[in-house]
Amino acid sequence: MTNTVIKLIVQLVIFTLAGTVIGLIVGQPLVMGVLGALLWAVRHAFAVAAIEHWVKQGIDISPPDIDGPLGDVAYKVNRYDRAQARRSQLLQSTINRFQQSSSAMTDAIVIIDRNDNIEWWNGAANTLIGLVERDRGYPILNLIRSPEFVRFYRANRDGKSIVLQVSHSQYIEYHLHRFGDGDRVLVARDVSESKKIDQVRRDFVANASHELRTPLTVIHGYLEMMMDADLPKGFQNPVESMYKQSTRMESLVADLLTLSKLETEQQADTNKPVHVASLLSQIQQEAIALSENKHEIELQCEEGLDITGNAKEIQSALSNLVFNAVRYTPEGGKITIRFNRTGSKGTRAKFEVEDTGDGIAAHHIPRLTERFYRVDAGRSRESGGTGLGLAIVKHVLVRHNAKLAVTSELGKGSRFSCVFPSKRVIKK
Ligand code: ADP
């Protein structure tokens, strides 16, 4: 029972008792008691009528001036209404500010409900995605129909992004985020300018490397000839040094060209069968030659395990990892090359190179695949490194949906592993 009901009953009892007492004095206790109760009922009937009138006028105006429990109820309703009004004002001004700020943004924002229908969008979405008022409530996939976008949207991976070429020179990056109860927000950004700059950078590196290759080959060829010739005293050391440097430059240019190709050749076939056992045995022989028999190099390869990919690219990535192991392992160390099935069902394939070399401090590991990142630049150059080997490995693995993992301990050795997904393992 609420306080108000208790108060009303108490009042009723008081009015009835007061009537009965007066009735006892005048000799009519029953009649006067009933009259007391009636007086209570009439008083509250007027109060209810006043409240009804007030509600009809709208409860945001001041409540009627009524004494007693019903007056308290009217006062509380009015106070609650004013608090609600203040809250909705605050909410409205927050929404207004959000809409103002989002319409000032150059990124398009589209709110999509749990049924994939467009619920709201900001001004930039009109120009960037082409949304118009009649699109409200329609499925987003009716408007952005590109198969790549449809695949991306259906994958429904929170926070993921995709870049689509929408015209000859325009690229749009889409981000998808989940929120609320199955709703999503799609953020679209015009990335044409940064794409253009990236393309200029790529073209420059590709062209510069290409242009440097021919003169370098000529210089290198002549230096090679001079090395074999009977040079006057004092010329031998400089020519030898020039030959070494031109060899280094040739490797650098070759690696830059490889990287450029990996970045630009989207169409290269990465789905041909690759016979990994023979490829690894060839890499092992080359590693033995590079090591000049200073290391023990073991190969453990699972029979009949082959993958699909681009043999040239796979060869380049795996040999980079094996040759690094040779170059960063001191004489007498051991290098183990493994290729076998992995995963709980054994459906994936893992390539692994383990060495007993210098090892790498933990803070360097996340940056190893950056171009020209070296733990020890002097050591890398001395051993003929270009600083691009692991960048090439990373690109090749991305193109083959594979992942690189590095574990290492300083002074004990390193392990580089590449895991190829089940879809790349050839079923026999
Ligand atoms: P680099 O041509 O300098 O070897 P990479 O990109 O192949 O360039 O490797 C980047 C750096 O990672 C190397 O400079 C080296 O410091 C480190 N590194 C790579 N492989 C190994 C390894 N097996 N053991 C120790 N350090 C390694």
Boltz pocket constraint, residues with backbone or C-beta under 6 A from the ligand:
constraints:
  - pocket:
      binder: B
      contacts: [[A, 320], [A, 321], [A, 324], [A, 325], [A, 328], [A, 329], [A, 355], [A, 357], [A, 358], [A, 359], [A, 360], [A, 368], [A, 370], [A, 373], [A, 374], [A, 375], [A, 376], [A, 380], [A, 381], [A, 384], [A, 385], [A, 386], [A, 387], [A, 388], [A, 389], [A, 390], [A, 391], [A, 414]]
      max_distance: 6.0
